[in-house]
Amino acid sequence: MSKECEILIVGAGIGGLNLALNLHAAGISCRLYEAVPEIKPLGAGINVLPHAVSVLDRLGLVPELEKVGVKTKESIFFDHHGSFVYSEPAGLDAGYAWPQFSIHRGDLQFVLIDAVKQRLGDDAIVLDRKCTGVTQDDNGVTATFVDSNGKPYEVKASVLVGCDGIHSAIRKQFYPNEREPRFSGINMWRGVTPMKPFLSEASMVRAGWLDVGKMVIYPIRNNIDAEGNQLINWVAETVSDRPVVRDWTRAGRLEDFFSYFEERHHDWLDISGMIAKTETILEYPMVDQDPLPRWSFGRITLLGDAAHPMLPRGSNGAGQAILDAPCLIEQFKKYGINEGALTVYDRIRNKATTDVVLFNRSAPPDTILKEVHDRTGGKPFKDINDIISREELQAISNRYKSVAGFKVEDLQKKPVTSSAA
């Protein structure tokens, strides 16, 4: 069987779609194979930070993202009593050359899907193909798939990139005895709710702490109706002694977490009311997996969540998947479409994403809230400056930006390429 394309991409999520667009821009042929028979706009809100938006900008996608997302203006922190802790500008307001987008994951995915179909053709994404394994030789790779009826398929290419997410079949092939995901002791519930705009109308809020219930809240769509409402995304996080099931689409129950938040009626937002009127609630454990020693095996490699699943605590999961692609393309340009390129890509991006995975465990941005909660013992305060200085809080934020690769001055010095995290 002749090769269908140079690069076979397993998975048509954000990482795989972005990779396809970057490959097309570089003149490298590819095709995506996705397990589901129909792609639906699943999930809830995510944030795409400026370093990742720079990649999407080079693909000409920012105008489309502006139509469906919200350009974040500020990151702001409160304690669980609703008292102000810290704020800093975000995106363009912080001096970046690119915005930060708060956006529904499905909206981002469909912007990418539309671009792939327009640029690569309607047949660039093959649905209903579940990967069951891959073999390779000196000439290329052969991937096997089955459809929902169990019919087998075989596809050949020069290189295969596993972008098949947290339940990656490609990852499992090379690490069949990998330990179970590492549970952080935190479960999350999330939803989206139509609401009147609050604060700056483009604020990303983190409020409270895990011991007493923590919230992350931000708008992801503007003007969703004639009344000027926004679609507000919220995530509730609480400590737990056991994880819920690791499934992004699993339904959650209000009674499992609402007691932490039912008294939170703040002057800047009625959190309790927002949660209570949410129609669909999802639940998910806050888990990650230990960094792998390597992602690349000959002509096969991993990208995105298949390579580096991380705790969702720094708005970096989708962003790091987006950043993987230009690094991989850069190595293809230098070394050709071969295992040498995959080896160099692995070395560069594995180190960069491992730093983020480990830092998300120890000192993500919400460490600001932990520090305040610990110093106050969870009790109300009148003035945050009596508890901790703005300089200390700013230092916590800057440490994370430095590790994750999106300090303003770093992005102004160089474009996001292989050496950026």
TARA-V377951 format. One record per backbone hydrogen bond with DSSP energy under -1.0 kcal/mol. CO is the residue of the C=O (numbers start at 1). NH is the residue of the N-H. Records with the same first field share a line. If there is no record, write none. Layout:
BEGIN
CO = NH ; NH
END
This chain:
BEGIN
6 = 159
7 = 31
8 = 161
9 = 33
10 = 163
13 = 17
14 = 18
15 = 19
16 = 20
17 = 21
18 = 22
19 = 23
20 = 24
21 = 25
22 = 26
23 = 28
24 = 27
29 = 7
31 = 9
32 = 126
33 = 11
34 = 129
36 = 128
40 = 42
44 = 105
46 = 103
48 = 101
49 = 52 ; 53
50 = 54
52 = 56
53 = 57
54 = 58
56 = 61
57 = 60
61 = 65
62 = 66
65 = 69
70 = 102
73 = 90
74 = 204
75 = 88
76 = 206
77 = 85 ; 86
78 = 208
79 = 82
83 = 79
86 = 77
88 = 75
90 = 93
91 = 94 ; 96
92 = 95
100 = 72
101 = 48
102 = 70
103 = 46
104 = 108
105 = 109
106 = 110
107 = 111
108 = 112
109 = 113
110 = 114
111 = 115
112 = 116
113 = 117
114 = 118
115 = 119
116 = 120
117 = 121
121 = 124
124 = 32
126 = 34
130 = 146
133 = 144
135 = 142
140 = 137
141 = 157
142 = 135
143 = 155
144 = 132 ; 133
145 = 153
146 = 130
147 = 150
151 = 147
153 = 145
155 = 143
156 = 4
157 = 141
159 = 8
160 = 301
161 = 10
162 = 303
165 = 168
168 = 172
169 = 173
170 = 174
171 = 175
175 = 178
182 = 288
185 = 240
186 = 286
187 = 238
188 = 284
189 = 236
190 = 282
191 = 234
193 = 232
195 = 230
198 = 201
202 = 73 ; 74
204 = 76
205 = 217
206 = 78
207 = 215
209 = 212
210 = 239
214 = 237
215 = 207
216 = 235
217 = 205
218 = 233
221 = 231
225 = 228
229 = 224
230 = 195
231 = 220
232 = 193
233 = 218
234 = 191
235 = 216
236 = 189
237 = 214
238 = 187
245 = 247
247 = 250
250 = 283
253 = 256
254 = 257 ; 258
257 = 260
258 = 261 ; 262
261 = 264
263 = 265
264 = 272
269 = 266 ; 271
270 = 274
271 = 275
272 = 276
273 = 277
275 = 278
281 = 252
282 = 190
284 = 188
285 = 287
286 = 184
288 = 182
297 = 300
299 = 160
300 = 297
301 = 162
303 = 306
304 = 307 ; 308
309 = 289
311 = 313
316 = 320
317 = 321
318 = 322
319 = 323
320 = 324
324 = 328
325 = 329
326 = 330
327 = 331
328 = 332
329 = 333
330 = 334
331 = 335
332 = 336
336 = 338
338 = 342
339 = 343
340 = 344
341 = 345
342 = 346
343 = 347
344 = 348
345 = 349
346 = 350
347 = 351
348 = 352
349 = 353
350 = 354
351 = 355
352 = 356
353 = 357
354 = 358
355 = 359
356 = 360
358 = 362
359 = 363
364 = 367
365 = 368
366 = 370
367 = 371
368 = 372
369 = 373
370 = 374
371 = 375
372 = 376
373 = 377 ; 378
376 = 379
383 = 386
384 = 387 ; 388
389 = 393
390 = 394
391 = 395
392 = 396
393 = 397
394 = 398
395 = 399
396 = 400
397 = 401
398 = 402
399 = 403
400 = 404
401 = 406
407 = 411
408 = 412
409 = 413
410 = 414
417 = 420
END
